[in-house]
Amino acid sequence: MLIGANLSRRIMPLAVVAASSLGLTGCFDLAQKVAIHRDASGTYAIAVSADGIVGDGLDRKHADINIDDEIDAKGVTTVTHDGDVTTQTKTVAFRDLSDLHLGDEKLSLRVIGKDGDATRVAFHRSFRIDHDRDNRDDARGFGRDVVHSIFGDHQYTFAVWLPGKIDRIAPVKLGNRAVVPVVWGDAAGHTIIWKMPLSDMLLDGNIDFDVDFAANGRFRDTQSLPGKHRHRRHDDDDDDVD
């Protein structure tokens, strides 16, 4: 069993956290969270939660499991338990978004103006995980069946914590429906949380998260960089090369 980069990028390039064993059932829930501080530093976290054989693998000290294959940064890995469910979390701290080298996603901050003494900033996260499926209709049908059979009962969560006040949250489209986030916060900042079926997220492949906020701080235009470890697979000669 391996959770890592071996699952075909054609089906889900988010293989950083995906199961490579198509025979697995039960599988896992996936959560990602970004926190942006007032000096534009922050944290990026990925968590995989599972029970059964996958949960046992997450719990092994030297498990052949990699939830950060496309994060080119050192971080802290923790393992927690809640009943029969094991959660492995990798958290990476960054001084600036440009410290992060990510695979098929991009994070950015863009200064858009002033609101009194506060700076107005646009946070953007784009997820483009279906580019390797373009023009592969036959593989796409097979991929959908496999993804639904493995991940159909599991959840994907993306959360972002932003300082100050929230000015705007753009609708997140997943197929022909909108995913409505949960928002909670206090005087320090707000957390916006989107939840969706994991299989729907993987199969949609093009998702954008946009939030405008205003806060006192040292913000600047910045964005994450492409993953350094993306390369041509020997068995996928027609894959993109970055």
C-alpha positions as CSV (number, residue, x, y, z in Angstrom):
1,M,0.0,0.0,0.0
2,L,1.3,3.4,-1.0
3,I,-0.3,6.8,-0.6
4,G,1.8,9.0,-2.7
5,A,2.9,9.9,-6.3
6,N,2.2,6.5,-7.9
7,L,-1.5,7.0,-8.8
8,S,-1.7,8.1,-12.4
9,R,-1.7,11.9,-12.8
10,R,-4.2,11.3,-15.6
11,I,-6.9,10.4,-13.1
12,M,-5.9,12.7,-10.2
13,P,-2.6,14.6,-10.1
14,L,-3.3,15.3,-6.4
15,A,-1.5,12.0,-5.9
16,V,0.3,13.8,-3.2
17,V,-2.4,12.4,-1.0
18,A,-4.1,9.7,-3.1
19,A,-4.1,5.9,-2.8
20,S,-2.3,4.2,-5.6
21,S,-4.0,0.9,-4.9
22,L,-7.2,0.8,-7.0
23,G,-8.4,-2.2,-5.0
24,L,-8.6,-0.3,-1.8
25,T,-12.1,0.4,-0.4
26,G,-12.8,2.5,2.6
27,C,-9.9,4.8,1.7
28,F,-9.7,8.3,3.3
29,D,-10.9,11.8,3.8
30,L,-8.7,14.7,2.7
31,A,-8.4,18.2,4.2
32,Q,-6.2,21.1,3.3
33,K,-5.9,24.4,5.2
34,V,-4.0,27.6,4.5
35,A,-3.5,30.4,7.1
36,I,-2.3,33.8,6.1
37,H,-0.9,36.1,8.8
38,R,-0.7,39.9,8.8
39,D,2.9,39.9,7.6
40,A,2.0,37.6,4.7
41,S,3.6,34.6,6.3
42,G,1.5,31.5,7.2
43,T,1.0,27.8,7.2
44,Y,-0.1,25.2,4.7
45,A,-1.4,21.9,5.9
46,I,-2.6,18.6,4.4
47,A,-4.4,16.0,6.5
48,V,-5.4,12.4,5.5
49,S,-7.9,10.6,7.8
50,A,-8.8,6.9,7.5
51,D,-9.7,3.8,9.4
52,G,-9.0,0.2,8.6
53,I,-6.0,-0.8,6.6
54,V,-5.3,2.7,5.4
55,G,-5.5,4.1,8.9
56,D,-3.1,1.4,10.1
57,G,-0.7,2.5,7.4
58,L,-1.0,6.1,8.4
59,D,-0.1,5.1,12.0
60,R,3.1,3.2,11.1
61,K,6.3,5.1,12.0
62,H,8.0,4.1,8.8
63,A,4.9,3.8,6.6
64,D,5.4,3.9,2.9
65,I,3.0,6.9,2.8
66,N,3.7,10.3,1.5
67,I,1.2,13.1,1.8
68,D,3.5,15.9,0.7
69,D,5.1,14.6,-2.5
70,E,4.5,18.0,-4.2
71,I,5.3,20.3,-1.4
72,D,9.0,21.3,-1.7
73,A,9.4,22.4,1.9
74,K,10.3,20.9,5.3
75,G,7.4,20.6,7.6
76,V,6.1,18.8,10.7
77,T,4.1,15.6,10.5
78,T,1.8,14.6,13.3
79,V,-0.5,11.6,13.8
80,T,-3.7,11.7,15.9
81,H,-6.5,9.3,16.7
82,D,-10.2,9.7,17.1
83,G,-11.7,6.3,17.8
84,D,-10.9,4.0,14.9
85,V,-9.9,6.9,12.7
86,T,-6.2,7.9,12.3
87,T,-5.2,11.3,10.9
88,Q,-1.8,12.1,9.5
89,T,-1.1,15.8,9.0
90,K,1.8,17.5,7.3
91,T,2.1,21.2,8.2
92,V,4.6,23.6,6.4
93,A,5.3,27.1,7.6
94,F,6.2,29.7,5.0
95,R,7.5,33.3,5.2
96,D,5.9,34.1,1.9
97,L,3.7,32.2,-0.5
98,S,6.7,32.1,-2.9
99,D,8.3,29.7,-0.4
100,L,5.8,27.0,-1.4
101,H,6.4,24.9,-4.5
102,L,3.1,23.1,-5.3
103,G,1.9,20.8,-8.0
104,D,-1.5,21.4,-9.7
105,E,-2.6,24.2,-7.4
106,K,-1.5,27.8,-7.0
107,L,-2.0,30.2,-4.1
108,S,-1.7,33.9,-4.5
109,L,-2.2,37.3,-2.7
110,R,-2.9,40.5,-4.6
111,V,-3.1,43.9,-3.1
112,I,-6.3,45.6,-4.5
113,G,-6.5,48.8,-2.5
114,K,-7.0,50.5,0.9
115,D,-9.8,50.5,3.4
116,G,-8.9,53.3,5.8
117,D,-5.7,52.1,7.5
118,A,-6.3,48.5,6.4
119,T,-5.0,46.9,3.2
120,R,-7.5,45.2,0.9
121,V,-6.2,41.9,-0.4
122,A,-7.5,39.3,-2.8
123,F,-6.7,35.7,-1.8
124,H,-6.9,33.2,-4.7
125,R,-6.4,29.5,-4.9
126,S,-6.7,27.6,-8.2
127,F,-6.9,23.9,-8.5
128,R,-6.2,22.5,-12.0
129,I,-6.0,18.7,-11.7
130,D,-7.6,17.6,-14.9
131,H,-5.2,19.0,-17.5
132,D,-3.8,15.5,-18.1
133,R,-7.2,14.2,-18.8
134,D,-7.9,16.5,-21.8
135,N,-8.7,14.7,-25.0
136,R,-8.7,11.3,-23.3
137,D,-12.4,10.5,-23.3
138,D,-12.0,6.8,-23.1
139,A,-9.7,7.0,-20.0
140,R,-12.0,9.6,-18.5
141,G,-14.9,7.2,-18.3
142,F,-12.8,4.5,-16.7
143,G,-11.3,7.1,-14.3
144,R,-14.7,8.3,-13.2
145,D,-15.9,4.8,-12.3
146,V,-12.7,4.1,-10.4
147,V,-12.7,7.4,-8.5
148,H,-16.4,7.0,-7.5
149,S,-15.9,3.4,-6.4
150,I,-12.9,4.3,-4.2
151,F,-13.8,7.8,-2.9
152,G,-17.5,8.0,-3.2
153,D,-18.3,8.1,0.5
154,H,-15.5,10.4,1.5
155,Q,-15.1,14.1,1.9
156,Y,-12.7,16.8,0.8
157,T,-12.4,20.0,2.9
158,F,-10.5,23.2,2.0
159,A,-10.2,25.9,4.7
160,V,-8.5,29.3,4.7
161,W,-7.9,31.6,7.7
162,L,-7.5,35.2,6.8
163,P,-6.9,38.2,9.2
164,G,-9.2,41.2,9.5
165,K,-12.6,41.3,7.9
166,I,-14.0,39.5,4.9
167,D,-15.2,41.7,2.0
168,R,-16.2,39.1,-0.5
169,I,-16.4,35.4,-1.0
170,A,-16.8,34.3,-4.6
171,P,-19.1,31.3,-5.4
172,V,-17.2,28.0,-5.7
173,K,-18.5,26.0,-8.7
174,L,-18.4,22.3,-8.7
175,G,-20.0,21.0,-11.9
176,N,-23.4,22.6,-12.1
177,R,-23.8,23.5,-8.5
178,A,-22.3,26.0,-6.0
179,V,-20.5,24.9,-2.9
180,V,-21.6,27.1,0.0
181,P,-18.9,27.7,2.6
182,V,-19.1,27.9,6.4
183,V,-17.7,31.1,7.8
184,W,-16.8,31.8,11.4
185,G,-14.4,34.2,13.0
186,D,-13.7,37.0,15.6
187,A,-11.9,40.3,15.7
188,A,-8.6,38.6,14.7
189,G,-9.8,37.0,11.5
190,H,-12.1,34.6,9.8
191,T,-12.0,30.9,8.7
192,I,-13.8,30.0,5.5
193,I,-14.5,26.3,5.0
194,W,-15.7,24.5,1.9
195,K,-16.7,20.8,2.0
196,M,-17.6,18.6,-0.9
197,P,-17.5,14.9,-1.9
198,L,-13.9,13.9,-2.5
199,S,-14.8,12.1,-5.7
200,D,-16.6,15.2,-7.1
201,M,-13.6,17.4,-6.3
202,L,-11.2,15.0,-8.1
203,L,-13.4,14.6,-11.1
204,D,-14.2,18.2,-11.6
205,G,-10.6,19.2,-11.8
206,N,-11.0,23.0,-12.1
207,I,-11.9,24.8,-8.9
208,D,-11.2,28.3,-7.8
209,F,-11.4,29.8,-4.3
210,D,-11.5,33.6,-4.2
211,V,-11.8,35.7,-1.0
212,D,-11.3,39.4,-0.6
213,F,-10.3,40.6,2.9
214,A,-9.1,43.8,4.6
215,A,-6.6,43.8,7.4
216,N,-3.8,45.9,8.9
217,G,-0.5,44.3,8.0
218,R,2.4,44.1,5.5
219,F,0.8,42.5,2.4
220,R,2.3,42.4,-1.0
221,D,1.6,40.7,-4.3
222,T,3.0,37.1,-4.1
223,Q,2.2,33.6,-5.2
224,S,3.3,30.0,-4.8
225,L,5.7,28.5,-7.4
226,P,5.4,25.3,-9.5
227,G,6.5,22.0,-7.8
228,K,10.2,21.3,-8.3
229,H,9.8,17.5,-8.3
230,R,7.3,17.2,-11.2
231,H,8.9,15.2,-14.0
232,R,8.1,13.0,-16.9
233,R,6.9,9.5,-15.8
234,H,8.6,6.7,-17.6
235,D,5.2,5.0,-18.3
236,D,3.4,8.2,-19.3
237,D,5.6,9.7,-22.1
238,D,2.8,12.0,-23.2
239,D,2.4,13.7,-19.8
240,D,3.2,17.4,-19.5
241,V,6.7,18.4,-18.4
242,D,7.1,21.5,-16.3
